[in-house]
Amino acid sequence: MTINKNEAFRHEVGCKLREMRKAKRMTQRQIADVIGCSVQNVSSIERGRYTGTRNLLVLASLFGVTVDELLRGEPDHASV
């Protein structure tokens, strides 16, 4: 099975989100309730199968990072 760049990118973002969720000791249900979606949707995001723009904005805010930090994994030094 070949993984294209978009799939690899979504997988990387999903892994970051899972790590952030676990660091805050939150369940997928709690995240789903905060962002207003289903647990299945959160699971799909964490597995790299789906990333909606609205969800990324809300998740970045929830975890106290910028969308840029979430997507690229680098601190946004312009806002510091």
Rosetta blueprint (number, residue, H / E / L):
1 M L
2 T L
3 I L
4 N L
5 K H
6 N H
7 E H
8 A H
9 F H
10 R H
11 H H
12 E H
13 V H
14 G H
15 C H
16 K H
17 L H
18 R H
19 E H
20 M H
21 R H
22 K H
23 A H
24 K L
25 R L
26 M L
27 T L
28 Q H
29 R H
30 Q H
31 I H
32 A H
33 D H
34 V H
35 I H
36 G L
37 C L
38 S L
39 V H
40 Q H
41 N H
42 V H
43 S H
44 S H
45 I H
46 E H
47 R L
48 G L
49 R L
50 Y L
51 T L
52 G L
53 T H
54 R H
55 N H
56 L H
57 L H
58 V H
59 L H
60 A H
61 S H
62 L H
63 F L
64 G L
65 V L
66 T L
67 V H
68 D H
69 E H
70 L H
71 L H
72 R H
73 G L
74 E L
75 P L
76 D L
77 H H
78 A H
79 S H
80 V L
